[in-house]
Amino acid sequence: MSQTSAVRTVDARVVRAKQRLDRLRLYPAPVRIDRVHLFVTPWLFRLPWFRRFDGYALHGTILLRGAGASEDLVTHELCHVWQMQHRPVAMPLSYLLSGYTANPFERQARAAVAATRDAG
């Protein structure tokens, strides 16, 4: 009897976001996407804490409000995944210490999107 292993396909939006982030050298190693999952969870974004967001990143997971999320949003959230791959404690903790708007990891994710956005 032969063993077969399930091959998981990485969401194409995550692949494109990785291609954008690979142009940058923010961390010693490129973002790893082999275990990144992307879920559209509109119900989550109805909860009070999440209402202000259209996307949210956890370690290895990107949650989106809607299926039509922009490539910029997926890139922004994948940048957060990348940050957590290199700063797994400091990155989430920074939101308690710095808040959202002035957070250096938020600024870095916004800058990464801007730096990799195609002109035109």
N, C-alpha and C positions, 0 to 999 in steps of 0.2 A: 504494500500500500504506500503510495507516495504522499508526502506531506506537501501541502500548498499553504502559502502564506498570503494573507490578504494584503494587497497593495493599496495604500491610501493615496488618493490624489489630492494634492494641495490646491486649494481654491485659486483660480487664475488671477483673481484680484490681489491675492497675497503675493503671488509670483511677480506680478507687475510692480507692486509696491517694493518688493525686495530688489528688483532691478533698479529702481530709482535710488533706494538707500545704498546700494552697492557702489554708487558713484561717490559716496562720502566716506570719510575715514574718521568717524566719531569715536570708534572703539577699536581695540586691537584685532578683533575678529569680526567678520561680517555677520549680519543677523542670520540666525538659523531658523528655517521655516518648516523643516521636516515634521515638526510636532505642533505647528501652529494650527489651531482650528478657528474658523470664522463662522459665527452664528448670527442670524437675523432674529432678534428677540424684541419685537415691538412692545410686548407686555412689560418687559423690564423697565423700559423708558417711560412708563406711566407711573412708576413709583416715585415718591417725592424726591429722593436723593438723585435719581437719574434723569429727571425731567429736563434738566438744563443741557444734557449731553445728547449728541447724535451717535456717538461711538464711545466704547470703553474697552480698555485693555487690561487683561489679567495675565499672569504668567502663562504664556502659551495659548491664550485665547483672546480673540477679538470679537466683541459684541457690537452689533449695529442696530440702530433703530429701524432702518428700512433696507430692503433689497437694492434700492437704487442709490445707495450711498456712493459718494464721489470717490474717485481714485485718490484724491488728496486726503480725504478722511481715512481711508484704509492705510495710506502711507503714514499718516500721523500716528495712527494707533499701532502700526507695526513698528514704528520708531520707539514707542513705549515698550513694546515687547523686547526690542533690542536693548533698550536701557535696562530692563529687568534681567536680561541674560547676563549683563555685566555688573549691575548694581542691584542685586535681588532684594536687599533690605533697604538700602539708602533711597532707592527710587520711590517705592510706595510710602516710606516714612517721610519723605520730603514734603508730601502734601499736608501732613499734620504740622510740620515746622514752618513751611513757607506759604501755605494756602495754594490756591489754584493759579490766579493771575500772575503772581510774581515767581512762580515755581520755575527753577532753572531747567527742569526736565520738560516742562510744557514749552518753555521758550525754545529749547533745543528741537523739540518735535515740530514746532511751527516753522523754525528756520530750515529744518530739513525738507519740509514740504516746499517751501518757497525756493530753496536752492535747487531742487530737482524738478520743479514744474517746467514743462516745455513752454517756451515762449511762442506766442502767436496764437 
